[in-house]
Amino acid sequence: MILGGVVAVSAALIGLPFALLLGIIAGLGEFIPYFGPVVGAVPAALAAANVSTSALLQMLMALIIIHQLEQAVLSPWILGDGVGLHPLLVVFALILGGHLFGFAGLLLAVPVAGSLRAIWRFVADGEQR
């Protein structure tokens, strides 16, 4: 829902009508796997296109920046908190998992990294006793 708020503020700053509604649609679209960003971006882009070409370009740039920041910063931070990993370790695990095992590696990278960290802590605590 953070994304929806940022989209609403961006749309309002650009001067689009129904900025709050566009933000709500973008926020709800995030719950749809894979196609959510598109579902949220299309109404905002159409509303901007109805205003002007300049508004369309500004909205598209805002959407690209918002989604890139979400994927590079917010998602690893949230995933890391849920699994107990540092966000940079989440990013590293995703890159390594995707590179070595493709799509399956992306799906399994964070749970495997969290499991390896738990095993490491268990072994390290056992050696200290």
CNS distance restraints for C-alpha pairs under 8 A (distance, minus, plus):
assign (resid   1 and name CA) (resid   5 and name CA) 6.51 0.50 0.50
assign (resid   1 and name CA) (resid  24 and name CA) 7.97 0.50 0.50
assign (resid   1 and name CA) (resid  27 and name CA) 4.80 0.50 0.50
assign (resid   1 and name CA) (resid  28 and name CA) 7.26 0.50 0.50
assign (resid   1 and name CA) (resid  30 and name CA) 7.83 0.50 0.50
assign (resid   2 and name CA) (resid   6 and name CA) 6.37 0.50 0.50
assign (resid   2 and name CA) (resid  27 and name CA) 7.22 0.50 0.50
assign (resid   3 and name CA) (resid   7 and name CA) 6.11 0.50 0.50
assign (resid   3 and name CA) (resid  23 and name CA) 7.72 0.50 0.50
assign (resid   3 and name CA) (resid  26 and name CA) 7.10 0.50 0.50
assign (resid   3 and name CA) (resid  27 and name CA) 5.73 0.50 0.50
assign (resid   3 and name CA) (resid  66 and name CA) 7.39 0.50 0.50
assign (resid   3 and name CA) (resid  70 and name CA) 7.72 0.50 0.50
assign (resid   4 and name CA) (resid   8 and name CA) 6.09 0.50 0.50
assign (resid   4 and name CA) (resid  22 and name CA) 7.82 0.50 0.50
assign (resid   4 and name CA) (resid  23 and name CA) 4.24 0.50 0.50
assign (resid   4 and name CA) (resid  24 and name CA) 5.47 0.50 0.50
assign (resid   4 and name CA) (resid  25 and name CA) 7.21 0.50 0.50
assign (resid   4 and name CA) (resid  26 and name CA) 5.08 0.50 0.50
assign (resid   4 and name CA) (resid  27 and name CA) 3.84 0.50 0.50
assign (resid   4 and name CA) (resid  28 and name CA) 7.52 0.50 0.50
assign (resid   5 and name CA) (resid   9 and name CA) 6.21 0.50 0.50
assign (resid   5 and name CA) (resid  20 and name CA) 7.98 0.50 0.50
assign (resid   5 and name CA) (resid  23 and name CA) 5.72 0.50 0.50
assign (resid   5 and name CA) (resid  24 and name CA) 7.50 0.50 0.50
assign (resid   5 and name CA) (resid  27 and name CA) 7.38 0.50 0.50
assign (resid   6 and name CA) (resid  10 and name CA) 6.07 0.50 0.50
assign (resid   6 and name CA) (resid  23 and name CA) 7.26 0.50 0.50
assign (resid   6 and name CA) (resid  66 and name CA) 7.60 0.50 0.50
assign (resid   7 and name CA) (resid  11 and name CA) 6.00 0.50 0.50
assign (resid   7 and name CA) (resid  19 and name CA) 7.92 0.50 0.50
assign (resid   7 and name CA) (resid  22 and name CA) 7.23 0.50 0.50
assign (resid   7 and name CA) (resid  23 and name CA) 4.98 0.50 0.50
assign (resid   7 and name CA) (resid  26 and name CA) 6.97 0.50 0.50
assign (resid   7 and name CA) (resid  62 and name CA) 7.89 0.50 0.50
assign (resid   7 and name CA) (resid  63 and name CA) 7.26 0.50 0.50
assign (resid   7 and name CA) (resid  66 and name CA) 7.74 0.50 0.50
assign (resid   8 and name CA) (resid  12 and name CA) 6.12 0.50 0.50
assign (resid   8 and name CA) (resid  19 and name CA) 4.97 0.50 0.50
assign (resid   8 and name CA) (resid  20 and name CA) 5.03 0.50 0.50
assign (resid   8 and name CA) (resid  21 and name CA) 7.48 0.50 0.50
assign (resid   8 and name CA) (resid  22 and name CA) 6.14 0.50 0.50
assign (resid   8 and name CA) (resid  23 and name CA) 4.05 0.50 0.50
assign (resid   8 and name CA) (resid  24 and name CA) 7.49 0.50 0.50
assign (resid   9 and name CA) (resid  13 and name CA) 6.13 0.50 0.50
assign (resid   9 and name CA) (resid  19 and name CA) 7.22 0.50 0.50
assign (resid   9 and name CA) (resid  20 and name CA) 7.82 0.50 0.50
assign (resid   9 and name CA) (resid  23 and name CA) 7.78 0.50 0.50
assign (resid  10 and name CA) (resid  14 and name CA) 6.21 0.50 0.50
assign (resid  10 and name CA) (resid  59 and name CA) 7.49 0.50 0.50
assign (resid  10 and name CA) (resid  62 and name CA) 6.87 0.50 0.50
assign (resid  11 and name CA) (resid  15 and name CA) 6.18 0.50 0.50
assign (resid  11 and name CA) (resid  16 and name CA) 5.34 0.50 0.50
assign (resid  11 and name CA) (resid  17 and name CA) 7.95 0.50 0.50
assign (resid  11 and name CA) (resid  19 and name CA) 5.11 0.50 0.50
assign (resid  11 and name CA) (resid  22 and name CA) 7.60 0.50 0.50
assign (resid  11 and name CA) (resid  23 and name CA) 7.87 0.50 0.50
assign (resid  11 and name CA) (resid  44 and name CA) 7.58 0.50 0.50
assign (resid  11 and name CA) (resid  59 and name CA) 6.91 0.50 0.50
assign (resid  12 and name CA) (resid  16 and name CA) 5.70 0.50 0.50
assign (resid  12 and name CA) (resid  17 and name CA) 7.52 0.50 0.50
assign (resid  12 and name CA) (resid  19 and name CA) 5.25 0.50 0.50
assign (resid  12 and name CA) (resid  20 and name CA) 7.83 0.50 0.50
assign (resid  14 and name CA) (resid  55 and name CA) 6.38 0.50 0.50
assign (resid  14 and name CA) (resid  58 and name CA) 7.15 0.50 0.50
assign (resid  14 and name CA) (resid  59 and name CA) 7.27 0.50 0.50
assign (resid  15 and name CA) (resid  55 and name CA) 7.89 0.50 0.50
assign (resid  16 and name CA) (resid  47 and name CA) 6.71 0.50 0.50
assign (resid  16 and name CA) (resid  48 and name CA) 6.19 0.50 0.50
assign (resid  16 and name CA) (resid  51 and name CA) 7.04 0.50 0.50
assign (resid  16 and name CA) (resid  55 and name CA) 7.85 0.50 0.50
assign (resid  17 and name CA) (resid  47 and name CA) 7.33 0.50 0.50
assign (resid  18 and name CA) (resid  22 and name CA) 6.29 0.50 0.50
assign (resid  19 and name CA) (resid  23 and name CA) 6.22 0.50 0.50
assign (resid  20 and name CA) (resid  24 and name CA) 6.24 0.50 0.50
assign (resid  21 and name CA) (resid  25 and name CA) 6.21 0.50 0.50
assign (resid  22 and name CA) (resid  26 and name CA) 6.15 0.50 0.50
assign (resid  22 and name CA) (resid  40 and name CA) 7.58 0.50 0.50
assign (resid  22 and name CA) (resid  43 and name CA) 6.70 0.50 0.50
assign (resid  22 and name CA) (resid  44 and name CA) 5.80 0.50 0.50
assign (resid  23 and name CA) (resid  27 and name CA) 6.03 0.50 0.50
assign (resid  23 and name CA) (resid  40 and name CA) 8.00 0.50 0.50
assign (resid  24 and name CA) (resid  28 and name CA) 6.09 0.50 0.50
assign (resid  25 and name CA) (resid  29 and name CA) 5.95 0.50 0.50
assign (resid  25 and name CA) (resid  39 and name CA) 7.85 0.50 0.50
assign (resid  25 and name CA) (resid  40 and name CA) 5.55 0.50 0.50
assign (resid  25 and name CA) (resid  43 and name CA) 7.91 0.50 0.50
assign (resid  26 and name CA) (resid  30 and name CA) 6.59 0.50 0.50
assign (resid  26 and name CA) (resid  36 and name CA) 7.85 0.50 0.50
assign (resid  26 and name CA) (resid  37 and name CA) 7.09 0.50 0.50
assign (resid  26 and name CA) (resid  39 and name CA) 7.07 0.50 0.50
assign (resid  26 and name CA) (resid  40 and name CA) 3.68 0.50 0.50
assign (resid  26 and name CA) (resid  41 and name CA) 6.53 0.50 0.50
assign (resid  27 and name CA) (resid  31 and name CA) 7.63 0.50 0.50
assign (resid  27 and name CA) (resid  40 and name CA) 7.08 0.50 0.50
assign (resid  28 and name CA) (resid  32 and name CA) 7.74 0.50 0.50
assign (resid  28 and name CA) (resid  36 and name CA) 7.94 0.50 0.50
assign (resid  28 and name CA) (resid  40 and name CA) 7.53 0.50 0.50
assign (resid  29 and name CA) (resid  35 and name CA) 7.85 0.50 0.50
assign (resid  29 and name CA) (resid  36 and name CA) 4.32 0.50 0.50
assign (resid  29 and name CA) (resid  37 and name CA) 6.23 0.50 0.50
assign (resid  29 and name CA) (resid  38 and name CA) 7.83 0.50 0.50
assign (resid  29 and name CA) (resid  39 and name CA) 5.54 0.50 0.50
assign (resid  29 and name CA) (resid  40 and name CA) 5.06 0.50 0.50
assign (resid  30 and name CA) (resid  36 and name CA) 4.67 0.50 0.50
assign (resid  30 and name CA) (resid  37 and name CA) 6.07 0.50 0.50
assign (resid  30 and name CA) (resid  40 and name CA) 7.38 0.50 0.50
assign (resid  31 and name CA) (resid  36 and name CA) 6.39 0.50 0.50
assign (resid  32 and name CA) (resid  36 and name CA) 4.52 0.50 0.50
assign (resid  35 and name CA) (resid  39 and name CA) 6.23 0.50 0.50
assign (resid  36 and name CA) (resid  40 and name CA) 6.22 0.50 0.50
assign (resid  37 and name CA) (resid  41 and name CA) 5.96 0.50 0.50
assign (resid  37 and name CA) (resid  67 and name CA) 7.65 0.50 0.50
assign (resid  38 and name CA) (resid  42 and name CA) 5.97 0.50 0.50
assign (resid  39 and name CA) (resid  43 and name CA) 7.48 0.50 0.50
assign (resid  40 and name CA) (resid  44 and name CA) 7.07 0.50 0.50
assign (resid  41 and name CA) (resid  45 and name CA) 6.03 0.50 0.50
assign (resid  41 and name CA) (resid  63 and name CA) 6.90 0.50 0.50
assign (resid  42 and name CA) (resid  46 and name CA) 6.07 0.50 0.50
assign (resid  43 and name CA) (resid  47 and name CA) 6.07 0.50 0.50
assign (resid  44 and name CA) (resid  48 and name CA) 6.14 0.50 0.50
assign (resid  44 and name CA) (resid  59 and name CA) 7.21 0.50 0.50
assign (resid  45 and name CA) (resid  49 and name CA) 6.05 0.50 0.50
assign (resid  45 and name CA) (resid  56 and name CA) 5.98 0.50 0.50
assign (resid  45 and name CA) (resid  59 and name CA) 6.45 0.50 0.50
assign (resid  45 and name CA) (resid  60 and name CA) 6.60 0.50 0.50
assign (resid  46 and name CA) (resid  50 and name CA) 6.34 0.50 0.50
assign (resid  46 and name CA) (resid  56 and name CA) 7.81 0.50 0.50
assign (resid  47 and name CA) (resid  51 and name CA) 6.72 0.50 0.50
assign (resid  48 and name CA) (resid  52 and name CA) 6.42 0.50 0.50
assign (resid  48 and name CA) (resid  53 and name CA) 7.59 0.50 0.50
assign (resid  48 and name CA) (resid  55 and name CA) 5.19 0.50 0.50
assign (resid  48 and name CA) (resid  56 and name CA) 4.54 0.50 0.50
assign (resid  48 and name CA) (resid  59 and name CA) 6.58 0.50 0.50
assign (resid  49 and name CA) (resid  53 and name CA) 5.92 0.50 0.50
assign (resid  49 and name CA) (resid  55 and name CA) 6.75 0.50 0.50
assign (resid  49 and name CA) (resid  56 and name CA) 4.91 0.50 0.50
assign (resid  51 and name CA) (resid  55 and name CA) 6.36 0.50 0.50
assign (resid  51 and name CA) (resid  56 and name CA) 7.64 0.50 0.50
assign (resid  52 and name CA) (resid  56 and name CA) 6.28 0.50 0.50
assign (resid  53 and name CA) (resid  57 and name CA) 6.25 0.50 0.50
assign (resid  54 and name CA) (resid  58 and name CA) 6.14 0.50 0.50
assign (resid  55 and name CA) (resid  59 and name CA) 5.99 0.50 0.50
assign (resid  56 and name CA) (resid  60 and name CA) 6.08 0.50 0.50
assign (resid  57 and name CA) (resid  61 and name CA) 6.14 0.50 0.50
assign (resid  58 and name CA) (resid  62 and name CA) 6.10 0.50 0.50
assign (resid  59 and name CA) (resid  63 and name CA) 6.05 0.50 0.50
assign (resid  60 and name CA) (resid  64 and name CA) 6.14 0.50 0.50
assign (resid  61 and name CA) (resid  65 and name CA) 6.15 0.50 0.50
assign (resid  62 and name CA) (resid  66 and name CA) 5.97 0.50 0.50
assign (resid  63 and name CA) (resid  67 and name CA) 6.06 0.50 0.50
assign (resid  64 and name CA) (resid  68 and name CA) 6.05 0.50 0.50
assign (resid  65 and name CA) (resid  69 and name CA) 6.10 0.50 0.50
assign (resid  66 and name CA) (resid  70 and name CA) 6.13 0.50 0.50
assign (resid  67 and name CA) (resid  71 and name CA) 6.14 0.50 0.50
assign (resid  68 and name CA) (resid  72 and name CA) 5.98 0.50 0.50
assign (resid  69 and name CA) (resid  73 and name CA) 5.50 0.50 0.50
assign (resid  69 and name CA) (resid  74 and name CA) 6.81 0.50 0.50
assign (resid  70 and name CA) (resid  74 and name CA) 4.72 0.50 0.50
assign (resid  70 and name CA) (resid  75 and name CA) 5.93 0.50 0.50
assign (resid  71 and name CA) (resid  75 and name CA) 5.41 0.50 0.50
assign (resid  71 and name CA) (resid  76 and name CA) 7.37 0.50 0.50
assign (resid  72 and name CA) (resid  76 and name CA) 6.84 0.50 0.50
assign (resid  72 and name CA) (resid  91 and name CA) 7.99 0.50 0.50
assign (resid  73 and name CA) (resid  77 and name CA) 6.23 0.50 0.50
assign (resid  73 and name CA) (resid  87 and name CA) 7.89 0.50 0.50
assign (resid  74 and name CA) (resid  78 and name CA) 6.18 0.50 0.50
assign (resid  75 and name CA) (resid  79 and name CA) 6.01 0.50 0.50
assign (resid  76 and name CA) (resid  80 and name CA) 5.74 0.50 0.50
assign (resid  76 and name CA) (resid  87 and name CA) 4.92 0.50 0.50
assign (resid  76 and name CA) (resid  88 and name CA) 7.40 0.50 0.50
assign (resid  76 and name CA) (resid  90 and name CA) 5.74 0.50 0.50
assign (resid  76 and name CA) (resid  91 and name CA) 6.27 0.50 0.50
assign (resid  77 and name CA) (resid  81 and name CA) 6.23 0.50 0.50
assign (resid  77 and name CA) (resid  86 and name CA) 7.42 0.50 0.50
assign (resid  77 and name CA) (resid  87 and name CA) 4.83 0.50 0.50
assign (resid  78 and name CA) (resid  82 and name CA) 6.30 0.50 0.50
assign (resid  78 and name CA) (resid  87 and name CA) 7.98 0.50 0.50
assign (resid  79 and name CA) (resid  83 and name CA) 6.27 0.50 0.50
assign (resid  79 and name CA) (resid  85 and name CA) 7.84 0.50 0.50
assign (resid  79 and name CA) (resid  87 and name CA) 7.51 0.50 0.50
assign (resid  79 and name CA) (resid  90 and name CA) 7.28 0.50 0.50
assign (resid  79 and name CA) (resid 110 and name CA) 7.80 0.50 0.50
assign (resid  80 and name CA) (resid  84 and name CA) 5.40 0.50 0.50
assign (resid  80 and name CA) (resid  85 and name CA) 4.35 0.50 0.50
assign (resid  80 and name CA) (resid  86 and name CA) 5.45 0.50 0.50
assign (resid  80 and name CA) (resid  87 and name CA) 5.16 0.50 0.50
assign (resid  80 and name CA) (resid  89 and name CA) 7.93 0.50 0.50
assign (resid  80 and name CA) (resid  90 and name CA) 6.10 0.50 0.50
assign (resid  81 and name CA) (resid  85 and name CA) 6.30 0.50 0.50
assign (resid  81 and name CA) (resid  86 and name CA) 7.49 0.50 0.50
assign (resid  81 and name CA) (resid  87 and name CA) 7.94 0.50 0.50
assign (resid  83 and name CA) (resid 110 and name CA) 7.71 0.50 0.50
assign (resid  83 and name CA) (resid 111 and name CA) 7.44 0.50 0.50
assign (resid  83 and name CA) (resid 114 and name CA) 5.85 0.50 0.50
assign (resid  84 and name CA) (resid 114 and name CA) 7.02 0.50 0.50
assign (resid  85 and name CA) (resid  89 and name CA) 6.38 0.50 0.50
assign (resid  85 and name CA) (resid  90 and name CA) 6.57 0.50 0.50
assign (resid  85 and name CA) (resid 114 and name CA) 6.66 0.50 0.50
assign (resid  86 and name CA) (resid  90 and name CA) 6.49 0.50 0.50
assign (resid  87 and name CA) (resid  91 and name CA) 6.35 0.50 0.50
assign (resid  88 and name CA) (resid  92 and name CA) 6.11 0.50 0.50
assign (resid  89 and name CA) (resid  93 and name CA) 5.97 0.50 0.50
assign (resid  90 and name CA) (resid  94 and name CA) 6.15 0.50 0.50
assign (resid  90 and name CA) (resid 110 and name CA) 6.16 0.50 0.50
assign (resid  90 and name CA) (resid 113 and name CA) 7.75 0.50 0.50
assign (resid  91 and name CA) (resid  95 and name CA) 6.19 0.50 0.50
assign (resid  92 and name CA) (resid  96 and name CA) 6.06 0.50 0.50
assign (resid  93 and name CA) (resid  97 and name CA) 5.78 0.50 0.50
assign (resid  93 and name CA) (resid 109 and name CA) 5.39 0.50 0.50
assign (resid  93 and name CA) (resid 110 and name CA) 6.26 0.50 0.50
assign (resid  93 and name CA) (resid 113 and name CA) 6.54 0.50 0.50
assign (resid  94 and name CA) (resid  98 and name CA) 5.87 0.50 0.50
assign (resid  94 and name CA) (resid 105 and name CA) 7.46 0.50 0.50
assign (resid  94 and name CA) (resid 106 and name CA) 5.46 0.50 0.50
assign (resid  94 and name CA) (resid 109 and name CA) 5.47 0.50 0.50
assign (resid  94 and name CA) (resid 110 and name CA) 6.80 0.50 0.50
assign (resid  95 and name CA) (resid  99 and name CA) 6.01 0.50 0.50
assign (resid  95 and name CA) (resid 106 and name CA) 7.69 0.50 0.50
assign (resid  96 and name CA) (resid 100 and name CA) 6.03 0.50 0.50
assign (resid  96 and name CA) (resid 105 and name CA) 7.92 0.50 0.50
assign (resid  96 and name CA) (resid 109 and name CA) 7.77 0.50 0.50
assign (resid  97 and name CA) (resid 101 and name CA) 5.66 0.50 0.50
assign (resid  97 and name CA) (resid 102 and name CA) 6.87 0.50 0.50
assign (resid  97 and name CA) (resid 104 and name CA) 7.90 0.50 0.50
assign (resid  97 and name CA) (resid 105 and name CA) 4.16 0.50 0.50
assign (resid  97 and name CA) (resid 106 and name CA) 5.35 0.50 0.50
assign (resid  97 and name CA) (resid 108 and name CA) 7.37 0.50 0.50
assign (resid  97 and name CA) (resid 109 and name CA) 5.16 0.50 0.50
assign (resid  98 and name CA) (resid 102 and name CA) 4.39 0.50 0.50
assign (resid  98 and name CA) (resid 103 and name CA) 6.00 0.50 0.50
assign (resid  98 and name CA) (resid 104 and name CA) 7.43 0.50 0.50
assign (resid  98 and name CA) (resid 105 and name CA) 4.87 0.50 0.50
assign (resid  98 and name CA) (resid 106 and name CA) 4.82 0.50 0.50
assign (resid  98 and name CA) (resid 109 and name CA) 7.82 0.50 0.50
assign (resid  99 and name CA) (resid 105 and name CA) 7.65 0.50 0.50
assign (resid 100 and name CA) (resid 105 and name CA) 6.85 0.50 0.50
assign (resid 101 and name CA) (resid 105 and name CA) 4.46 0.50 0.50
assign (resid 101 and name CA) (resid 106 and name CA) 7.59 0.50 0.50
assign (resid 102 and name CA) (resid 106 and name CA) 6.53 0.50 0.50
assign (resid 103 and name CA) (resid 107 and name CA) 6.48 0.50 0.50
assign (resid 104 and name CA) (resid 108 and name CA) 6.22 0.50 0.50
assign (resid 105 and name CA) (resid 109 and name CA) 5.50 0.50 0.50
assign (resid 106 and name CA) (resid 110 and name CA) 7.82 0.50 0.50
assign (resid 108 and name CA) (resid 112 and name CA) 5.99 0.50 0.50
assign (resid 109 and name CA) (resid 113 and name CA) 6.04 0.50 0.50
assign (resid 110 and name CA) (resid 114 and name CA) 6.08 0.50 0.50
assign (resid 111 and name CA) (resid 115 and name CA) 6.10 0.50 0.50
assign (resid 112 and name CA) (resid 116 and name CA) 6.07 0.50 0.50
assign (resid 113 and name CA) (resid 117 and name CA) 6.14 0.50 0.50
assign (resid 114 and name CA) (resid 118 and name CA) 6.25 0.50 0.50
assign (resid 115 and name CA) (resid 119 and name CA) 6.19 0.50 0.50
assign (resid 116 and name CA) (resid 120 and name CA) 6.04 0.50 0.50
assign (resid 117 and name CA) (resid 121 and name CA) 6.20 0.50 0.50
assign (resid 118 and name CA) (resid 122 and name CA) 6.18 0.50 0.50
assign (resid 119 and name CA) (resid 123 and name CA) 6.15 0.50 0.50
assign (resid 120 and name CA) (resid 124 and name CA) 6.00 0.50 0.50
assign (resid 121 and name CA) (resid 125 and name CA) 5.95 0.50 0.50
assign (resid 122 and name CA) (resid 126 and name CA) 6.16 0.50 0.50
assign (resid 123 and name CA) (resid 127 and name CA) 6.32 0.50 0.50
assign (resid 124 and name CA) (resid 128 and name CA) 6.50 0.50 0.50
assign (resid 125 and name CA) (resid 129 and name CA) 6.75 0.50 0.50
